[in-house]
Amino acid sequence: MKDTKEKWSRIRIRIIGFLFAFFFVVTSSRAFYLQIIKKDDWTRIAERQHQKTVPLTPARGTIYDSTGAALAVSIELDSCFAEPIFIKDPHGTAVKLAPILGIPRNELEKKLTGKRGFVWLRRQIVPDMTQKIQDLKIGGIGFVKESRRFYPNSEVAAHVIGFTGLDPQGLEGIELKYNSQILGNTGYLVTQRDALGRDIALVDKVVKKSSKGYNITLTLDKNIQYVAEKELAKAVTESRAAGGIALVMDPDSGKVLAMASYPTFNPNAFRNYSHDSLRNRAIADTFEPGSTMKVFLIASALETRVVGPNDMFNCENGTYAIGGRVIHDTHKYGSLRVAEILKYSSNIGSAKIGSRLGPARLLSSLKNFGFGERTGIDLPGEVSGYLRDRSRWYPIDLATISFGQGLSISALQLATAVSSIANGGMLMKPYLVEKIADDSGTVVRQFSPQIRHRVVSARTAQAMTKMMESVASEGGTGLNAVVDGYRVAGKTGTAQKVDPMTKCYSATKRTASFVGFVPAEKPRLTILVIIDEPKTSSYGGVVAAPAFREIAHQSLCYLKVPPTLPLKAKAKEPQAEEPGKARQDQTAVVAEGVIDEVVGGGMMPNFRGMSIRQVLQYMEKNSLNVKILGSGRAVEQNPQPGQQIGPKNQVWVRFVPSA
């Protein structure tokens, strides 16, 4: 009996010992796992419980233009913070800091009161403000460096570059599109917290500094961009228009050299501007192209050999009934060749070419030129325009679309399509970013020209170039686009706008445009100017062509492209004549809409192509009494240029509106 009891006692002792040993091994293993293997993880958890990180604004990479000029940079500014637990007199401190920081005293005192270990007072302050606060030598007030976005050229290329918020996340333009590449790594401040999670003190000012993101180099040229913006603003202001767009492209590569919208804004203070000013109209707005669409209509007809350059079309003396509607031309024309239909911008002639081409081929060719779909430009917010499906065309649509009404396109689509004519028939993908590189200059990504497809043959493109040259020649609608010393190929456009209230075409609102390329024989630049709702004149040849001319002239000079034509003579003062000796018969030279050489001795100057204002200025200067007939541009006069003006002559100049 005794042995049995001793036996069970030993068994119980062994069982208990085994259990103790088992639990010791399990506990030791768990302790080893937690304290050795998972040490780093639990350390981080403990730090998160006892420390609080305050993120600092990361630095963004620099945005450059194609010449290396900085368009957007990140600068370091001081951000002011407080440690309330170390501030002995919150009221007195608030009284001193409020006028410097520009914060109401009550609001500032509330921030400084309490047992918090950290609070922002004001971020990214100017150096003068920092110095004034430091001079006060107030305990518990500190500073840390943060990055702030700055645009050194203010409005220049604002719609392309875009802007950032305080974060600083990109909000528009290149800043938004390439935000992940431009944005650097965030830095941190660390504060210590008590058991209740309250901030009690800063552990250290900065435990991790922010690092800079990648740099972006654009295809834009700051100088060409400035010229485009300046001339666009001038054109919009002088025509009292609602807004405008100017685009400059390299037709061979698809590089965008300038992209301007008006009204514009300063990205350093973008919050002070309306949403309308912030919109990049070149990619976000659509418009009916009007007569500029005739370029692609005729190119398609030539390419499919539906017509030839010298085919004749009856333009019905200015009025043509089709599909229950009546189409009008600005002037009354009889029979015109295809080239003349483009030169004089005949709607009736275009409608008849469209009828011969047919709806299926017309729609297909317009899509081929890139209309109705996005170009793929590396900017956010691009629209595709509106090109109705063939099944939804009414009988009149074939005619109206042929001369640019009944569809909508973007400015970038139009400039890209015209560039395909300039470069020999290849539709290029437009792009804005040349390369992405790190801070050491190592290229992370390089961009190059991309051919989308061929739209027309080189032969058709060459034929269209010659036709477009006639638009900017004597008698054409684009005479104001002539650039002294260079051959210009282009097309004017005037289109009615749809009234958003009535859903019908407005009786007064128009979009005027001019698009073309220079030099015509070897194009370096494709330029588009669009003036929205001009008040002085609705014709592209009047309000948009002069801006095209100025942008082209200044850009070609800047690029050192030599003239290929003789330059017009500069204005000269009339030479004193010998008594009794009459001057030889002369004809005034008209260049860019002004008389360069005054015809003396009672001779009639050449007024062709001039505006009424220019003729009146000449009349006043030379005491010449001329009767004004009509409005627009001078097309006819009596007596003829160089003829003697007699006392009984009826001196008149007839004007007609430009298309």
Protein Blocks (a to p, Z undefined) as FASTA:
>chain_A
ZZmmmmmmmmmmmmmmmmmmmmmmmmmmmmmmmmmmmmmmmmmmmmmmmpccdddddddd
ddddfkopafbdcdddddddddfklmmblmlmmmmmmmmnopafklmmmmmgcjbfbdcf
bgciafklmmmmmmnopghiacddddddddfklmnoklmnopadfklgcfbhjllmmmmm
mpccdddddddddfkopafbdfbfblcdcddddddddfbdfklmmmmmmmmmmmmmmnop
abdcdddddfknopafbdcddddddfklmmlpcfklmpcfklmpccdekjmlmmmmmmmm
mmnomacfkbccdehnopaceehiacddfbdcfdddfklmmmnopaklmmmmmmmnopml
mmmmmmmnopaiaehiacehiaebjaddfklpcfklmmmmmnopaiacdfklmmmmmmmm
mnoopacdddfbfbdcdfkopafbdcddddfbdfbdfklmmmmmmmmmmmmgghiaklmm
pcghiacdddddddddddfklopacfkbccddddddddfklcfbdcddddehifkbccfk
lmmmmmmmmmmmmmmmmnopacfbdcdddddddddddehiacdddddddeehiafbdceh
hiacdfehiafklmmmmmmmnopacddehehjdfbdcddehiacdfkbccdddddddZZ
